[in-house]
Amino acid sequence: MSIHPNPPQQLSATDTGRPVRAEMADGRELLYFFDAASAPLNDFTPPVDARDLPERPSASELRYDALSGEWVSFAAHRQTRTHLPAASECPLCPTRPEMASEIPADSYDVVVFENRFPSFGPEQHTSATAAELGAVRPAHGRCEVITFGPGHTDSLASLGVQRIRTVIDAWAHRSTELGALEGVEQVFPFENRGAEIGVTLHHPHGQIYSYPYTTPRTTNQLAQAVAHRERTGRSLMADILEFELTDGKRIIERGTYWTAFVPFAAHMPIEVHLMPNRRVGDLGELTSAERDELAGMYHRLLNTVDSLYPTPTPYIAGWFQAPRTHPDRDEAWLHLQLTSPRRAENKMKYLAGSEAAMGAFIGDVTPETTAAALRTAASRAHGN
């Protein structure tokens, strides 16, 4: 379903701060975002999606795992989703005469659209179900794809600071709008990069999940923050930032508005947290100056991670944002976690026995070693 079922809008030179909306052939919503430098050049009317698409699947099923206290989504229709297509058949490339893709335009900057194979949605959840043994409910919510650019072999890092700035605006816009939907509890923008992570489309893109519940990781983080405040009277995230800055061994970059560091007890061989220096709940709360600095710092971080080894490093980068209605929402502090299982040039850390079964992580590389390697790579990549 479309959040705003309006006719396509035309972009003018004075109206570049918001996306242009369109509707896909099966009713899904699609939004075009534009780089500040390119948006004023021409008026833009989104092309019509003329494909003959099947009806959208019904919502997946949520089942309650009474042993863990977690909800699990079963999205059987995702078994038929596109898997590692050839570049000539990529659904995220611009539409060409010989192939109509998910994006009807012949070029674009950044595009967000509803996932054809969603894990949650397309409807939004509006009624609660008791969390008890045997509980089942529709996996309502919304899943979107965000494409970072038209080039099939590009990466978010290679697209440059201006494009990352546009992506940040898109993340913020979608986080605010999706977070306001009835029944959505948490919005999670993330990027999976690299076949080793399980990526099924090589075209540079990410996803935005809108969950009908607060995710387990966030629930645990909030519980730890509440316990810390009860013990100390202080914010856990603020104390973590102060701890890392005071120690200094794991700091990658310190800016006016942001700090990047390897956490003291990192779970993965490569793990970097990127935090605003003030408490911010979600991306929509960031000022223009904070977004500008974030674009540059994130660009440097991605290039640094790719400079560790001769080949690009696979990673997962996800934004932890405050849930919508959780009673401890004010303890949440927006931050990005970038992790990679790459522990050496030709070695990956696989989550086997202890990690996968017990959730008990054993580090192969100390955080201080990783931080030193990243600082060296940053100097090599940026000439500092």
Beta strands, then each sheet from edge to edge (+ up, - down):
strand 1: 20-23
strand 2: 29-33
strand 3: 60-65
strand 4: 70-74
strand 5: 110-114
strand 6: 136-139
strand 7: 142-147
strand 8: 186-193
strand 9: 205-211
strand 10: 251-254
strand 11: 258-261
strand 12: 270-276
strand 13: 315-320
strand 14: 335-340
strand 15: 342-344
strand 16: 347-348
sheet 1: 1+ 2- 5+ 7- 9+ 8- 13+ 14- 12+ 11- 10+
sheet 2: 4+ 3- 6+
sheet 3: 15+ 16-
end
